[in-house]
Amino acid sequence: MTRIDFHSKVPDKLNYACRLIRKAQAANTKLVVFTEDPAQLAQIDALLWTFSEQDFLPHVIAGDALAMQTPIVLTDDCERPLPHHHALINLSRRTPDYFARFERMFELVSNDEQDLIAGRERYKYYQQRGYPLTHHVADPS
């Protein structure tokens, strides 16, 4: 069963996601980053190249020929096949259709009112279905 970690009060979801991605990379964990917003997908793609001068965070967009060999896959398409199912970072406001295929999922919720409401709804959804949940309040640093 997918373990789900909620991170709330995230001041900047993309930078926070990059921090989680860096931790996952250090632990040799393959992951998928999901957003429904193509502009946000482009932003996280660009940010991963410049986020840290000390870390190389190899990533591709789902569907790329190198996706099977790349530990970090970015997608904004629920229909596109994914090469691995270790960990998922959800940047969207909805429950990804395929989240249950993953061993672990990170739900990032900002301080934005609409994002908070959507995050609470997702939390209830998972809770009602018996998924193991944890909650972390984001460190603003």
C-alpha positions, -999 to 999 in steps of 0.1 A, spaced: 0 0 0 13 34 -9 27 54 20 17 91 17 36 120 32 18 154 33 40 184 35 19 215 42 26 252 44 51 249 17 62 284 8 75 276 -27 64 242 -41 90 240 -69 120 248 -47 107 225 -20 102 197 -46 138 202 -57 149 197 -21 129 164 -19 143 154 -53 179 160 -41 172 139 -10 157 111 -31 187 112 -55 211 109 -26 192 78 -14 192 63 -50 154 65 -51 138 68 -85 109 92 -86 82 108 -107 71 144 -104 35 151 -114 19 184 -122 -11 192 -144 3 225 -155 26 224 -186 41 258 -175 49 244 -141 64 213 -157 87 236 -178 96 255 -146 106 224 -126 125 211 -156 145 243 -158 149 246 -121 164 211 -117 193 222 -139 201 252 -118 189 243 -83 222 233 -69 257 238 -82 269 208 -61 243 183 -72 235 168 -106 198 159 -107 194 139 -139 158 141 -152 137 138 -184 101 144 -194 80 112 -194 80 96 -229 117 106 -235 138 78 -250 160 79 -219 132 77 -193 139 41 -184 175 49 -175 168 83 -158 160 83 -120 138 115 -122 109 116 -146 86 147 -149 51 145 -163 19 165 -167 1 136 -184 -18 110 -164 -21 88 -195 16 86 -203 32 53 -192 59 58 -165 91 38 -163 92 33 -125 70 35 -95 92 40 -64 82 75 -53 58 102 -66 58 139 -59 24 154 -65 25 192 -73 -11 192 -86 -43 199 -67 -58 166 -75 -52 130 -67 -31 114 -95 -50 85 -111 -20 62 -107 -8 71 -73 -15 36 -59 12 21 -82 39 39 -62 55 27 -30 55 63 -16 39 96 -25 47 131 -14 18 156 -14 30 192 -14 5 218 -2 12 255 -2 -3 283 19 -26 293 -10 -63 289 2 -74 269 -29 -43 246 -25 -51 241 12 -87 232 5 -77 207 -22 -50 193 1 -75 187 29 -98 169 4 -70 147 -8 -60 139 28 -96 128 36 -97 107 4 -66 88 13 -75 85 50 -110 71 42 -93 44 20 -69 34 48 -36 46 33 -8 52 58 -5 90 62 21 113 78 20 150 80 49 174 80 48 212 83 74 225 59 105 241 72 105 276 57 143 276 52 
